[in-house]
Amino acid sequence: MATFRFRPAPVRSERVFQLESGILSCSVDDAVEWTLPLSTVQNIAFVSYKAHGRMIWRLDLITLNSTLNVTGNVPAKGGYIDSGFTEFHGLVTALVEHFTTFKPDLKVVFGEHGRARTIMFIIGLFSALGGGGLFATALLGGVSSNRMTEAAIPFVALFILGGVLIRANHPWKAPTKIDVSLLPQLLTYLSGSSVNSEHWE
């Protein structure tokens, strides 16, 4: 049995993951939170974002009826030397070894997926429209040039944020995928190394 311990966020309780005979379990405070036979996993998604100086990583294991999350966090700088990275990377490597043996054609979706992807797109759309609309309203309302310069900064920032979210999550573009075997290498890259781009679709 392989055991891995890390926190989904600095202020949250440690999760203990155990992998044995193709079954992954997650425990919190000595109580089993969920158990997953890896044979039931149909898709995998990986999400990475930064918050408060840390990288939050979420691995979604998607079955026919549910999605279970493996979430870890490491410092945005020097994450590769953090114990949380070592444990999260170790678990991902163990999962990848299983999937490359039993599901070698499995791909990993990079970024949000499903309903979350749609929600992020809608947020981006409203942000872009809101930023542009507020700026146009201020411009047509006869605001002085000095006040317009000050007001333009948050409006433009909101518009740019919306554009980024729209581009990353628009529903008419298929999300980026990588071979499941490259997932540990991707984690290392996010912590300061490199990944071979020819494997990206």
Residue, then its C-alpha position, 0 to 999 in steps of 0.5 A: m500500500a502506498t500512502f501520501r499526505f498533503r493539504p488541499a490548502p494551508v488552513r485545511s486539514e491534511r488528506v491521507f491518500q492510500l493506493e492499493s490494488g487499483i483502489l484509491s481512498c481519501s481520509v480526513d482526521d482518520a475517517v475515510e472520506w471516499t474510496l474509488p476503484l480506478s477502473t471506473v475512471q473514464n476521464i481526468a482533468f487537471v486544473s492549476y491556478k495561483a492564489h495568495g502566493r501559492m499554486i493550487w492544483r486539482l486533479d479531477l477523477i471523473t467516473l460515469n456518476s461522479t467526480l472526485n478531487v485530489t487537491g494540493n497546494v505548493p508555494a508559487k516560488g520554489g514549490y519543487i522543494d516543498s513537502g506538499f509537492t513531493e507528496f502530491h507528485g508522488l501520488v500523481t506518479a503512482l496514479v499515472e503508473h496505474f493508468t498507463t498500464f490499464k488505460p494507456d490511451l487516457k488523456v488529461v484535460f488541462g483546465e476547467h471542464g463541464r459546468a465549471r468551464t461554462i460558468m467561467f466563460i459566463i463570468g468572463l463574458f459579463s466581466a468584459l461587457g461590464g468593463g467596456g460598458l462602464f468605460a463607455t458610460a463614463l466617456l459619454g457622461g462627460v467625466s473630466s479627463n483626470r477622473m477618466t484616467e483614474a476610472a479607466i484603470p479598473f474598467v480596463a482591468l475588468f475588460i482584460l480579465g473578462g477577455v482572458l476568461i473567455r479565451a480560456n473557457h469558450p465552449w466552441k474550442a476543445p480544451t487542451k489535452i496531454d497524454v496521461s504519462l506526461l502529468p508528473q512531468l507537467l507538475t515538475y514544469l509548473s514547479g520550475s522545470s520543462v515539459n516537451s510541448e510536442h505532446w500537447e494537442 
